């Protein structure tokens, strides 16, 4: 989650937006959209995420979520880390026509923000 906005009580529903670097239209392809859906389903079953509503668009997704067990910060951190690694793996292993461009864009963004370590 952004460093600018903090989650209050995790039990209360929160509006969360997850964006792809530079709003790349990654979720227009089913393989990547399914990865985020699978990740959300896992978080529901294993981490106690409660999804009130969601909308997945080509370059971002909106969620209204809460949690009674683990804090939303922890759930979202873990979900985004797992999902990003799964997407990069799918890009590398699949027949992605934009593979080189996407991987360079993601690597540049990770270096720029000191993320992507671990």
N, C-alpha and C positions, 0 to 999 in steps of 0.2 A: 504494500500500500504506500501511497505517497507519504513523504516526510512532512508535507504541509498539513495534512488532515489526519486527525487522530480519531480512533474509534472510542466511543463512550462505553456504555454497558453493552456487552456482546449479546445479551438477551434481547435487546431492542433491535428492530430491523434497521439496517443501514443500507444506503444506496452506494454501490461500488461500481466504478468504471475501470475496466482493464483495457488498455490500448496496446496495439502492436506498434513497434518502433516506426515512426514517421507515418503512422496510419496505413501501413502496407495492407493490402486487401487479402490477407492470408486466409481468413475464415470464409472466403468465397468458395474455397475448395473443401469438399466434404471431409477429406482425410484429416485436415487440421481442425475443422469444426468438431469432428467426432472426438478428437483428442481432448479438447476442452470439456466437452460433455462427459466423457469418461472420467476426467479428473474431478469434475463437480460431483458426479455420482459417487465416486470413491470417498470424497470428503463428507458426503451425506452419511454414507454407511459407516465409515471408519473414524471420523473425527467429530461427528455430531453437528455438521453444518445444516442449517435449516434454510432452504431456498424458498422464498416467498414468490419471486418472479425473476425471470431472466430474459434477455434478448441478445442474441448473437448477431452482429452485423459484420460486414466484410473486414473492417479494420479495428473493431473494438467490440466489447460486450458490456452490457449493463446487468447488474445483479441487485436484487434486494434480498439481503441475507441476514441471518442472526445465528446465534449459537448458545446452547445452554451448557455446554461442556467446556471445550477449549476456546480460548479467546479468538475473536475474528482475525486479529493481527497474525496469530500463529497459523491459523488455517489458511488464510490468503497467502501468506509468505510461502508455506509449504506447497500449496496448490500451484502458485505461479512458478516456483522453482522447478517442480516436477514437470509441469506442462511445457515450459520453455525448453527443457532438455528433451522431452518427448517430441516436440515439434522439430527441433534441430535434427534429431535422429531420423525422423520421417523424411525430412528434406534430403538428408544424406543418403538414405536407403531407397527412396522412391524415385520416380522419374520426373522430378520437379524441373521444369524448363527454366526456372529462374534461380536455380540452386546457387550458383556463384554469386549473383547479385544479392540474394537474400542473406547468405552467410556473411558476406562482407559488410552489409548494412548492420546486421545484428552484432558482429564482432566490433565494429566501430562504435556503436552505441554502448556496448558493454565497457569498452576501454574509456570512453568519454565520461561515464558515470561511476567508474571504479567498481563496476559490478561484473559479474561473469567469473569471479574468482571462486572456486569450489564447484 
